[in-house]
Amino acid sequence: MSVPISPTKTPEDNVIPAKMTAAVTRSYGAADAVSIEELDVRQPATGELLVKVEASSLNALDWHFLSGTPYALRLMNGLRTPKRIVPGADVAGTVVGIGPEVTNITLGDEVFGECEGGGCGEYLTVKATSVVPKPDAVSFQDAGATPVAGLTALQGLRTQANVQPGDRVLINGAAGGVGTFAVQIAKALGAHVTAVCSTRNVDMVLALGADDVIDYTVDSFVDGGARFDVLLDNVGSKSPAETLSVLVPNGRYVSVSGPKDNKWLDPMRYIARMWLASKRSGQSFHHFVASPVPEDLTFLGELLASGQVRPEIQRVIGVDDVAAGLAEIGTGHTRAKIVVVPG
C-alpha cells in the first residue's frame, strides 16, 4: 500500500510507503529499551514538511530522552512512558511532502535542521521553520551531523558569549559533538582557542584548529595561571570557584552541560551554584538550550560549504545500531559524532 505525499502539492505518480522502519523507545531505560519497528508515515500538518531522511546523528539529548533523566525531563515528555519515541533530533533529507501554509519550500528541496525527534527513521515530519536549504557543496551526512551540536556551539559562543576576534576561549570537553564544533567555530570567529580533552583526542583536536590543548589526564585547566575571556563548558567537571578562577574579571562562562550524579536534579543544582558564584564574582554566567534559529542554521551551512567547519564523524551506522550508539553516548565519553543513515 502507498499513500500520496501531499494531497495538494504532489504529482499523482509521486508516492511514498505507508510504513517505515525506525528505531523506537516506548519506555524509559537503557539501550536495551530501543527496538526496531514499522511505523506509519505521518502526513505533514499545517506548517510542516514531510522529509525523507538521508542522515541524522545521535546527541546527548537523545540519551536523556531515552533514560528519562534528569527526572524533571519527564514532566514534558511523559511521566511513565515517553511521548518522543523515535530518537534523532538532527535531520538532513529531501522534502517529499508539504503541509498547508508552507510557501517558501518546494518538493524535492534538500534541507537540514533540528526536529523534535524522528531522525532515526526513514521519514519524519518537521516544522518548516526548523529547517533551511542544504548547500549543494555539503553532503547529507555532514549536514545531518551538524544541527544540534553545531547550534549549541554557535549559540554558546556567538549569541551567549559574544566572542570577538582576539578573545581567548577555553573549551572544556573539546572532543565530543559540541566540543568539536566549538573549536572550529571559535576559530572562525577569530578567537585563540585552548581545548581540554583526553590523551587519545589531542591530535584530533589540534587538527580541528585548536591553538593549545590541555590533556586533562595529565594537567588541570585550573592550574598554570592562564586566564580566558570565555569558557564554554561541556562537562561541568570543576567547582564554581575553580571554574571562575580561570576567567578574566569580566569573563563569560557558558554552561552547556554539568555533572550527572543525581538523576532528580542534575545538572540543575550545578547551574544554580554557578549562577550564584558568578553573581558574587561579577563574571557573567550563561546557560541556555539551543534552538533551530533559521539564520544560525544558514550560517552553519555557509561555514560547512566554505570548509571553515567540518563535522568530525566517528562512524556512520544504520538504524539497527542506534541502541549501541546510544549506549556509547550514555558513557559520557563519546568521541565526535555518530551519524545515522536510515534505510
N, C-alpha and C positions, 0 to 999 in steps of 0.2 A: 504494500500500500504506500502511496506517496501523497503529499499534500502540496498545494501551491505555496510558493514562498511568500507572496503577498497578494491578497485578494484585489488590490487596486493598482499595483505598480509592477507586476511580474508578467513577462511574456508567458503565453499559455504552455509552452513546452519547457519552461524553467521550473523544475520541481525538486523537492528535497525529500529524504526519507521521513516517515512519520516517527521513527525511533532513532535513537543514537546511543552510542556507548560512552559511558562516563565513569570516573571514579566517584564513589558515593560514600558519605559518612552519615549514617542515620542515628548514631548515638555518640555521646562524648566518650573519649578514651584515648588509647594509644594507637599506633599504626595498624594494629590488628582490627580496628574498627572500620577500616577502609575496605570496601568491596567494589567489584566491577558489576555494573548493572546496565540494563537497557532502559532508557527514559524516553518519555515523549519529547518531541521537539516542539517547543512553545512558540506560538506566533507572536510577533512584536506588538506591544500595546502602543498607545498614543505616546509619541516622543521617543520611541525605542527603535532599535535596529536588531535584526537577526544576523548574526555573524557566523560564518563557517570558520572555526578556529584553526589556524595554521600553527600557532605556537602560543604557549603560556609559560609561566615559571612558578616555582614554589618560593614562598616567603615565610618568615617567622609568623606573619599574620595568619597563614593557613594552619600552622601548628597550634596557635592559640584558639582558633575556631574548632579544630579537631579535639583538643584536650579540654576546651571549655574553661581555660584558665587565663588570667585570674578569674575567679568565680563571678566577679561582678559583670564580666562579659555576657554571662547567661541572661542577664536582665534584658538585653536587647536581642539575643539570639535564641532564646528559648530556655526555660529553667530546667526542663527534664530532657528534652530532645532538641537538637539543633534545627533551626529554620533554614540555615545555609548549609545545604547538604553536598554540594559539589565544590571541591577546592579550586583554587586558581583565580586570583584577583587581577592577574595580568592577562591581556589578550592582544593578539595580533592576528588579523584574518581578513576575510573578504566579505563585504556586505552582500547578503543574499535575500534579505527581506527588509522592508521599510514600513514602519507603522505610520498612522495618521499624524499630521502636523510636523513631519520632518521634511525640511525643504532644502537643506544645504548638502545633502548626501545622496548619491545615486547608486543603483545596483551595480555591483562589480567594483566599487571603490575598495581599495586596500587601506585599512585603518589600524591604529593601535591605541591602547589606552587602558584605563582601570575599570573593572567591573565589580559587581557585588557577588563574586564567586561565579563558578561555572567554567573557568578556563580549562579545567581538566576533563572536558567533554568535547564532542565533535562540533557542537553548535551551542550558542548561548545568545540570550537577549541582553542588550545593554542600552543604557540611556545614550541618545545621540550626542548629548553634551559632554559625555565622558570619554569620547574618542576623537582623534584627529587623523588627517591623512598620513599614511606612512610614506616617507620619502622613497622614491624609486631606488635610490642607491643603498637603502638599508634592507637587510634580509628580514624575513618574518621571524627567524629565531632571535636575531639581535633586538628587534622591536619587541618581541614577546618577553624578553628578559628584562626589559627596562622600566615599565611604568611605576610600580610600587616603590622599588628600591631607588630608581632614578629620581622620582618625585620627592621622596623623603630626603635624599641627599641635596637636591637642588633647593627645595624649600627651606631645609635646615640652614644651608649655607647662605643663600641669596636673600630669601624672604625674612627669615628669623634673625640671622646673624649679620646680615648686610655686609658680607665680605667684600672688601675693596682691594684693588691691586696693591701689593706690598704687605698686606696683612700676613701675620704668622699664624697658621692654622694647625692645630693638633687634632688628629683624628684617632680616637680610641676605638679599636675594633675595625681596622682598616682592611681586613681580608675577607669580610663577609659580603653579602649582597649590597647593603647600603654603603659599607666602607669602600668597596672597590669603585663604586660610582663617585663617592665623595672625594677620593684622592684626585680623580681626573677632573671633576667639576671645579674643585677648589683651584687646581692649576689653570683651568680655562678662565677662571675669574681673576687670575693674576696673583694668587697667593703663594707664599712659601709654605710648603706642606711637610709636616712631620707626621709620620704614620706609626701607629702602635699595632704590632701583630706578633705572632709566634715565629719561631725559627724557620719552620717549613715554608712560611709565606713571605719571608723577607725579599727573596728575589722577585716574586710576582709583584709585590707592592712597589718595589723600585722600578720595575718595568712599566708600571702604570703611571709613573711620573713623580713619585714621592721624592722630595729633596733629601730627607733624612728619615731613617727608620729606627725605632726603638723596639728591640726584641724583649717582650715582657717576661720571657722565661729567664732572662739574664739581668735586666735592669727595670726599674720602675720609672714611669714617666714623671713622677713627682720628685725624683732626685735629679741632681745635676744643675739646678738653678735656672734652667731655661724658662722663659715666660712667653706666653702666647696671647694674641688678640682674641682668638676664637678657639674654643674646644667643642668639637662635635663628638658626642659620647654615645657610642652604640652598645656600651657594655654596662656602665654604672658600677665599675669594679672598685672604686675608691670612696672613702668617706667624703662628705661635703667639704670639710676643712682641707683635706688633701687635694681634692679636685680644684677648688677655687684658688689654692696656693700657686698653681701654675699659670694663672691668668694675670695680665697686667691690671692695674686698678680699675680701668673702665672696660675690662674684657667681657666677652659674651660667651655664656655657657649654654649650649644647645643639647638637650637631653632627648635622645631618640628611644632609648630603652633603659632598663635598670635591672637590679637583682631580681631573681625569681624564686626566692627562698620560701615565700609564703603564698600559697595558692589563692588565698582570700583577697589580699590587698596589693601585693607587689605587682608592678613597680610603683604603685601609688604612694606607699609610705616613703620610698626613696625620693620621689618627686617632691613630696611635701617638705621633707627635710632639706632638700637642695634649695627649694624656694625660700624657706626661712633663712638659711645660711646666706643666700645671695642678698637678701634684704639687709642683713647686718653688714655685709662686706661692701655693698654698693655696686657690685658687678651684676650684670643683667642675666636673668635666667629665662630660658625659653623651652617650653615643652609643647609639642603640637602633634596633630595627626595629619599626615599628608592627604591632600585631596586632588582629584583629577582636574586641575585648572587647565583649560584648553591652551592658554598662552604658554604655560610651563611645559605641557606635553609637546607643543610645537617647537619650543626652544630645545628640548631634549632631542627631538627628531633632527633638528639642524646640527646639534653637536655630534650626533651619530653619523649623519651624512658627511660632515666635514672631516671626520676621523679624529676629532679632539677627544671624543669619548667613545669607548667600545665596551660592551659588556664582557666581563670576564666569566666565561661559561665553563663550569667544571665538567659537566656532561649533559647529554641530551637523552631523555628517557621517553618511553611511551606511557600510556595510561596504566598499563599493568604494573608499572614500577613506581607509581605515585606513593604507595604505602611505604616503600623503602626510602624514598626521598624525604617523606615527612618524618620518618624515624630519625634520619640523619639530622634534619633541621632541629628536631627536638633535643638533640645533644647540646645545642648551643655553640657548636664548633664547625659549622658549615663553611666550606671554602667557596667563595664566589657564588655563582648562580647555578641552579639545576633547572634546565629548560624541559618543558613537557610538550611533546608533539603528538596530539591525538590522532586516531585513525591509523 
